[in-house]
Amino acid sequence: MKDQRTQRDGYRMIRSLIIASVLAAVCFYTAKAQTAYKLSASPENVIKVLGSSNVHDWEMKSSTLVCEADFVTAGGEVRSLKTLSFTVNAKTLKSEHSSMDDRTYKTIKANDFPQISFKLSSATISQGEKSRFTIKATGTLTIAGVSKVVTLQVNGDTKADQSILCTGEEKIKLTDFKITPPSFMLGAMKVKDDLTIQYTLNFKNSNKIVSQIN
């Protein structure tokens, strides 16, 4: 009788351990998962290219963007960024003057290399106050068919609806991408080498759980 009772107690203990393990796994999966995000339909999604010349400053921008990212979240916070890819068609970048647009497309060889892209290779997340965080994102930026490794400093904010807002800017040089700064009007207007790329990206949870993160 005593042996039977001991055996039953052993079975109960094993069953309890199995149940506890399953619950722990479920809780872990729920608490920490890699989730696919895509750009929302927000009109605020934009990339701007700012430059200057010896005559005046200039700006081009596009809201026709394609960007996907896999964020790892836990407890409503972004813990890491696993993948990110971004593309914009060069000819969707527009200024206030169509003549400038045409000259820019020629300068960056938009007919031969229509896409400007960035592909993430690694990222480090630093938590800020409340829902805010920063991302140190290293990846390959490709312009005019020339690729260069850059590190972006991105400001992030997780909204109440679990959408993620990312903003930032990166300074580059045309010559880094083997582009000669152009001149116009018989050399009277000379474009400077330095550019600033600014971006605002609103990501929406696509409700697709990709995988559990160990």
C-alpha positions as CSV (number, residue, x, y, z in Angstrom):
1,M,0.0,0.0,0.0
2,K,2.8,2.4,0.9
3,D,4.6,1.6,-2.3
4,Q,1.5,2.3,-4.3
5,R,1.0,5.6,-2.6
6,T,4.6,6.6,-3.2
7,Q,4.2,5.6,-6.9
8,R,1.1,7.8,-7.2
9,D,2.9,10.7,-5.6
10,G,5.7,10.2,-8.1
11,Y,3.3,10.3,-11.0
12,R,1.7,13.5,-9.7
13,M,5.0,15.1,-9.3
14,I,6.0,14.2,-12.9
15,R,2.7,15.4,-14.2
16,S,3.1,18.7,-12.4
17,L,6.5,19.2,-13.7
18,I,5.3,18.6,-17.3
19,I,2.4,21.1,-16.9
20,A,4.8,23.7,-15.4
21,S,7.2,23.3,-18.3
22,V,4.5,23.7,-20.9
23,L,3.1,26.8,-19.1
24,A,6.6,28.3,-18.9
25,A,7.2,27.7,-22.6
26,V,3.9,29.3,-23.5
27,C,4.6,32.3,-21.2
28,F,8.0,32.7,-22.7
29,Y,6.7,32.6,-26.3
30,T,4.0,35.1,-25.5
31,A,6.3,37.4,-23.7
32,K,9.1,37.4,-26.2
33,A,8.5,36.9,-29.9
34,Q,9.9,38.1,-33.2
35,T,7.2,40.0,-35.1
36,A,7.0,41.2,-38.7
37,Y,6.3,44.9,-39.2
38,K,5.6,46.8,-42.4
39,L,5.1,50.5,-43.1
40,S,1.7,51.7,-42.2
41,A,-0.4,53.8,-44.6
42,S,0.5,56.9,-42.6
43,P,1.1,60.0,-44.8
44,E,4.0,60.9,-42.4
45,N,6.2,58.1,-43.9
46,V,8.8,60.1,-45.8
47,I,12.4,60.2,-46.8
48,K,14.1,63.6,-47.4
49,V,17.4,64.4,-49.1
50,L,18.8,67.8,-48.1
51,G,21.7,69.4,-49.9
52,S,23.1,72.8,-50.8
53,S,25.0,74.7,-53.5
54,N,26.8,78.0,-53.8
55,V,23.4,79.5,-54.7
56,H,20.8,78.0,-52.4
57,D,19.8,75.0,-50.3
58,W,17.6,72.4,-51.8
59,E,15.4,69.5,-50.7
60,M,13.9,66.4,-52.4
61,K,11.5,64.0,-50.8
62,S,9.5,60.8,-51.4
63,S,6.6,59.1,-49.6
64,T,6.7,56.1,-51.9
65,L,8.7,53.8,-49.6
66,V,8.9,50.0,-49.1
67,C,10.3,48.9,-45.8
68,E,9.9,45.7,-43.7
69,A,11.4,44.9,-40.3
70,D,11.4,42.1,-37.8
71,F,11.4,43.5,-34.2
72,V,11.7,41.4,-31.1
73,T,9.3,42.6,-28.4
74,A,8.8,41.7,-24.8
75,G,6.5,43.3,-22.3
76,G,5.5,45.9,-24.8
77,E,9.1,47.0,-25.3
78,V,11.3,46.6,-28.4
79,R,14.3,44.4,-27.3
80,S,16.1,43.9,-30.7
81,L,15.8,44.3,-34.4
82,K,16.6,41.2,-36.4
83,T,16.1,42.3,-40.0
84,L,15.3,45.4,-41.9
85,S,15.2,46.3,-45.6
86,F,14.3,49.6,-47.2
87,T,13.9,50.7,-50.8
88,V,12.8,53.8,-52.6
89,N,12.6,54.4,-56.3
90,A,15.0,57.2,-57.1
91,K,12.6,58.9,-59.5
92,T,10.0,59.3,-56.8
93,L,12.2,61.8,-55.1
94,K,10.8,65.2,-56.0
95,S,11.8,68.8,-55.4
96,E,9.9,72.0,-56.2
97,H,11.5,72.2,-59.6
98,S,11.1,69.5,-62.2
99,S,14.3,70.7,-64.0
100,M,16.3,70.0,-60.9
101,D,14.7,66.6,-60.5
102,D,15.8,65.6,-64.1
103,R,19.3,66.8,-63.4
104,T,19.4,64.8,-60.1
105,Y,18.2,61.6,-61.8
106,K,20.9,61.9,-64.4
107,T,23.6,62.6,-61.7
108,I,22.7,59.5,-59.7
109,K,22.2,57.3,-62.8
110,A,18.5,56.6,-62.0
111,N,17.9,55.0,-65.4
112,D,20.6,52.4,-64.8
113,F,20.1,52.1,-61.0
114,P,16.5,52.9,-60.2
115,Q,16.5,51.8,-56.5
116,I,18.1,53.4,-53.5
117,S,18.2,50.8,-50.7
118,F,19.4,49.9,-47.2
119,K,19.8,46.4,-45.8
120,L,20.5,45.8,-42.2
121,S,23.4,43.6,-41.1
122,S,23.3,44.2,-37.3
123,A,21.5,46.3,-34.7
124,T,21.8,47.2,-31.0
125,I,18.9,48.5,-29.0
126,S,19.2,50.9,-26.1
127,Q,16.2,51.5,-23.9
128,G,15.2,55.0,-23.1
129,E,12.4,56.6,-21.0
130,K,9.0,55.0,-21.1
131,S,8.3,53.6,-24.6
132,R,11.3,55.2,-26.3
133,F,14.5,53.5,-27.4
134,T,17.4,54.0,-29.8
135,I,18.8,51.7,-32.5
136,K,22.4,51.6,-33.6
137,A,21.8,50.0,-37.0
138,T,24.6,49.0,-39.3
139,G,23.9,48.0,-42.8
140,T,24.6,48.5,-46.5
141,L,23.4,51.7,-48.2
142,T,23.3,51.5,-52.0
143,I,23.0,54.6,-54.2
144,A,23.7,54.7,-58.0
145,G,24.8,51.1,-57.9
146,V,27.5,51.7,-55.3
147,S,27.3,50.1,-51.9
148,K,28.7,51.5,-48.6
149,V,28.5,50.2,-45.0
150,V,26.9,52.9,-42.8
151,T,25.7,53.0,-39.2
152,L,22.4,54.8,-38.6
153,Q,21.4,56.3,-35.2
154,V,17.6,55.7,-35.1
155,N,15.2,57.1,-32.6
156,G,12.3,54.8,-31.8
157,D,9.0,55.0,-30.0
158,T,6.4,52.2,-29.4
159,K,2.9,53.6,-29.5
160,A,-0.2,52.5,-27.5
161,D,-1.4,50.5,-30.5
162,Q,2.0,48.7,-30.7
163,S,3.0,50.5,-33.9
164,I,6.6,51.7,-33.9
165,L,7.8,55.1,-35.0
166,C,11.4,55.4,-36.2
167,T,13.0,58.7,-37.1
168,G,16.6,59.8,-37.8
169,E,19.1,61.3,-40.2
170,E,22.3,60.3,-41.8
171,K,25.0,62.6,-43.3
172,I,26.7,61.2,-46.4
173,K,28.9,62.5,-49.3
174,L,28.1,62.1,-53.0
175,T,31.7,61.1,-53.6
176,D,31.4,58.2,-51.2
177,F,29.1,56.7,-53.8
178,K,31.4,57.7,-56.7
179,I,29.1,60.5,-57.7
180,T,30.7,63.7,-58.9
181,P,28.9,66.8,-57.4
182,P,27.3,68.4,-60.5
183,S,27.4,72.0,-61.7
184,F,24.7,73.8,-63.7
185,M,24.2,77.0,-65.6
186,L,27.7,76.8,-67.2
187,G,29.3,76.3,-63.8
188,A,27.5,79.2,-62.1
189,M,25.7,76.8,-59.7
190,K,27.8,74.1,-58.0
191,V,26.2,71.4,-55.8
192,K,28.1,70.7,-52.6
193,D,29.3,67.2,-51.8
194,D,27.5,66.9,-48.4
195,L,24.0,65.5,-48.2
196,T,21.7,64.8,-45.2
197,I,19.1,62.0,-45.4
198,Q,16.2,62.3,-43.0
199,Y,13.5,59.7,-42.6
200,T,10.2,59.1,-40.7
201,L,9.0,55.5,-40.7
202,N,5.7,54.3,-39.1
203,F,5.7,50.5,-38.7
204,K,2.5,48.5,-38.1
205,N,2.4,45.1,-36.6
206,S,1.5,42.7,-39.4
207,N,0.2,40.2,-36.7
208,K,2.6,37.5,-38.0
209,I,4.6,35.8,-35.4
210,V,7.8,34.6,-37.1
211,S,9.5,32.5,-34.5
212,Q,10.3,32.1,-30.8
213,I,13.5,33.7,-29.8
214,N,15.9,31.8,-27.6
